[in-house]
């Protein structure tokens, strides 16, 4: 199904949606930053869990469906790729001195983080798949675990 | 090894689930839940009350602009609806105050026809 005829399915917008979606995506970004910053600074937090609604893995770059508005995980993944880099000498994670401002700048770079996204649900994470196809970024791997169909 | 638990403020049921989940593992619950201070207890997990919001630019890095703008605009619908409701109420009250209820009837008929 193309993006054009699959814009909005199973989602209902209310005046509170924007705050809810931005807080949900912001939570994942904040969790990602805390873990990566603590890893770089050798502080105590080594992993994080984000308990958020609305969910995101059905949301593609141009459609919203399956109760998902924005793909929270991939927003955090892209933000991590833009803000952090892998040292070309040691392989360690570093903050970029100049964070990238566009996903266009990710193309062809050799210092990108390697990211594994594990998507576990009854349904396929179709939005995540489409975003990954569009990004065409090296180093991001999506693992789907589907229980029913 | 410590973990951070991020939860969207006001998703109270999820915070409770997270608390129960991590309580079985001697969780630490720090921070606020919907502005209400919670008692921290000892363990290896930290529950954050996260009020950080993703910016439009962060979302647009993945999603197309028109989708972001449409959903962003949805939060203003209620303000518009309240203004329209206010205009209708003021109009009705003014008509009754001036004894021109018949104008309301004409207006209603015109709207039905239109």
Interface residues (C-beta under 8 A of the other chain):
Chain A: X13 X14 X15 X16 X17 X18 X19 X20 X21 X22 X23 X24 X25 X26 X27 X28 X29 X30 X31 X34 X35 X44 X45 X46 X47 X48 X49 X50 X51 X52 X53 X59 X61 X62 X63 X64 X69 X70 X71 X74 X75 X78 X79 X82 X102 X103 X131 X135
Chain B: X1 X2 X3 X4 X5 X6 X7 X8 X9 X11 X14 X15 X17 X18 X46 X48 X50 X51 X52 X53 X54 X55 X58 X59 X61 X62 X63 X64 X66 X67 X68 X71 X72 X74 X75 X76 X77 X78 X79
